[in-house]
Amino acid sequence: MAFEFIETSKQSTIGLIELNRPKQYNALNRTMVREIVEALESFDRDEDIRVIVLSGRGNAFSAGADIDEMAYDDTVKLELLNQFADWDRISLIKKPIIGAVQGFVFGGGFELALSCDMLIAAEGTEFSFPEVTLGVMPGAGGTQRLTKLVGRTKALEWIWTGNRIKAKEALQYGVINKIVQREVLMEETLKIASSISNQPPLSIRLIKESVSKAVDYSLYEGMQYERKNFYLLFSSEDQKEGMQAFVEKRKPQFKGR
């Protein structure tokens, strides 16, 4: 697929999406967000792809929304645009999304990062929701996803102040999974992506679904959902292959069926 603001490629079973507006610190305009979503959905449908990696070209993952694009919008125009419908589609992606972030991860860029399933950050990366300094607030899930990760009081502190959060603090609060040196960011991210891609795809998919439900469901409801998915995997060829390989003391060959 040809895109204007992103680059896509494949590396074995890994689909790569790179934000490509480095001169604008990968500021997200509406077309760019739509392209990201379309690329995610394309890789989600691609049977050869098992994991998706999202990154940003240049010195920033993304400095946030393109303010020039929205500076003169009004309430009615935004309602009719319904721009966040595109963002909602990200949560429907079934395959793992791993974000490789560096530099600035601000505003809408932070919301995009929080939409990933895992985040690997380069040393020196900074996160922030600066919307309050512009007289607005996060609108693509920032107040919700951050609160579920770090709790109410810390989320309010970060979003009310607009302060920059260092990578070490983000790691401490579980916002990111790992900090690595900048020069090996993609190498380390691809190692993790490759490790996950070697696992049975149906298990990975249903694990993602079940963990996502745990965020919103009660413990009882979540356990019922988990149990259903556990039973469901016993209808897969990969379950038969995995257990047979264990008995035969060999490496399993998973096919995603």
N, C-alpha and C positions, 0 to 999 in steps of 0.2 A: 504494500500500500504506500502511496506517495503522500507525504504530509508536509505542511509548511513550517511548523514550529517544533516538531519532534523528529527524531531519527529512530527507526526500528531495525532490528537485526536478530538473527538466531545464532546461538552457539550450542550446538548439540541439542539437548532437550530443554534449553533455557531460552526464553524470549526476552529480548532486551529492548527497553524503551528509554530513550535519552531526551530530556528536555533540551531544546536547542535554540535558546535566545540568550546566549552568553553575554552579549553587550548590554542587555536589559536585566542581567542577573536572573534570567529565566522567569521573569515576571509572567504571571498567568493571565492571558486574555481569554475571552470566552471561546474563541476558535481553538486555542491551544488545549483548553480543558476538554473540549469535545474530541479533539484528536487523540488525547491521552486515553479517554474512555473507549473510543473506537479501537485503538490499538490493543487495549486490555481485553476487550471483548473478542477481537480477532484471535489473539493468542489463547484465550479461554476455549475457543472452538477448535483450535488446531490440535489434532490428536498427537502430533509429534512433540508438542511443548508440554512440559510438566511443571515448570516454575517460571515466574515472571520477575524480572529485575528492573526496577525503576531508578533512574539516576539523572543527574543534571550536568550539562557540559559547562566547563569554565570554573569560576571561583565561587559559585553558589549553587546549591540545589535549586532553590527558588526564593527570591526576596518577597514573594507575595503576589497579590492581585495587581493587575495593571490599573493603577489609579487613574491614569489619563483616560481610560476607557469608561470609567464609571463616575468621574467627578461631577458630571452634570445630569446624572440620572435622577429620576424622581420615583416616588412610591408606585405610581400606576405603571410606569414603564417597566420597572423591575418585576412587578406582579405579572405583567403580560409576557415578559421575557421568560419567566420561570427557569432561570439559569441553573438553579440548584438541582433540577431534575437530572441533569447530566451527572452531577456529583453522586446522586443517589444510586446510579447504575454501578458505581465502583463496588458498593457493598454486595452486589449480586455476582461478582466474579468468584468462581468456585476454586480456582487454582491459587496456590500460595503466591503472594506478592511480597517481595523483599525490596526494601528501599535502601539505596546506597547514598548517603547524604553527606554534604560537606559545606563549609562556608556558612552562608545565611540560609536558615530554614524559617522563614517569617510568614506570618499571616496565612494566606491561602496556601503557600508552600508548606507551612506547618500542618495545615489541615490535610493536604495531599499526603504528607508523610505519615500522619496518624491513620490514614486510610489503608496503609500497608499493614501486612501481617507481622513483619519483622523489620527492624531498622538497624543498619550498621552505619556508624558515624565515624568520620575522620576526626582526628585530633584537631581541636580549635573550632569545631562546629558550634554554632550558636542558634538557639531556638527562641522564637518570640511571637506573641500575638500583639502587635502594635496598633491594632485597629482603634483602641480607645483613644489614642492620641490624635486620631482623625475624626473623632466624634461619632464613630460607629462601633461595631463589635463583630466577632467572627460569625459567619453565616452559613458555612459549609460543613458544620458539624464540630467545630473547634470546642465550643463550650461543653458539648456532650461527650465527645471522645476523650478529651483531656481529663474531665472530671471522673469518668469511669476508670481512668488509668491511675490518677494521682490523688483522688479524693477532692471533696468540696473546698476545703480551706486553702489548699495549695493551688488548686485551679483558679480560685478567685484571686489569690495573690498575683499569680502570673498574668492573668487576663486583665485585672483591674490596673495593674501598674504598667503593663507593656514591657516589663524588664526583659533583658536578654538572659536566657538560661544556658549556662555552659554545658558542654557535653557530659562532664562528670556528674553534674546534678541531674541531668536528664537520665543518665544511667542509674543513679541512686533511686530515682522514683519510678523506674521501670518503663520510661518512655522509649528508650532504645535498648537494644540487646547487647551491643558491643562497641567499643571504641578501638580504632586501629589507626596506624600512621597513614597520612594522606596519600602517600605514593603507592600504598598497597590496598587502598579502599576497594577497588573493583576486584582485585585478585582475591581478597578475603571474602568479599560478598559472593563471588562466583563459587568459591569453595563450599560455602554453606548451601548455596542454591543447588550445586551439583550433588551434595550429600542428600538433600531432600528429594531431588529428582530421581535418585536411585531407589527410593522407597516405593511401595505399591501405590499407584496414583489414586485408586478408589479409597484406600485407607486415609491418605493425606487429605483428600477432599472431604470425607465425612468427619475427620478429626477437626478440620477447620470449621465446619458447620456446627459441630457440637460445642467447641470452645466458644464460638460466637454466641451461641444460645445461652451459655453460662453467664454472660454479661448481663442479660436482661431477664432471664427466667429465675424463678425460685429454685432452690436446691432440688426439691422434689421433681419439679417439671423438667429441669435440666437433666436429671438422672434418667427420667423416662425417655427423653430424646436421645441421650447417649445410648441407652439400652437398645432402642430401636435400630440405631445405626450399627451397633455391635452385632446384632442378629443379622442385619442386612448384608454385612460383609461375608457372612458364611454362605452366601449365594454366589460369591465371586470365584473366578478361576484363580485369582491371585492368592486367595486364602488357602485353596487346595495346594497350590504350588509352594507357598511359603511354609506350610506345615510339613508337606512331603519333603521339601529340601532340608528342613530341620531334622527330620527323622533319618534322612539319607546322608546327613552331615556334608551338604554341598551348598553352594551359593544359589539362592533363588533367582529365577528369571521372571520378573514381573512384567505384565503386559497391559495392565490397566483394564482388565476385563474380569 
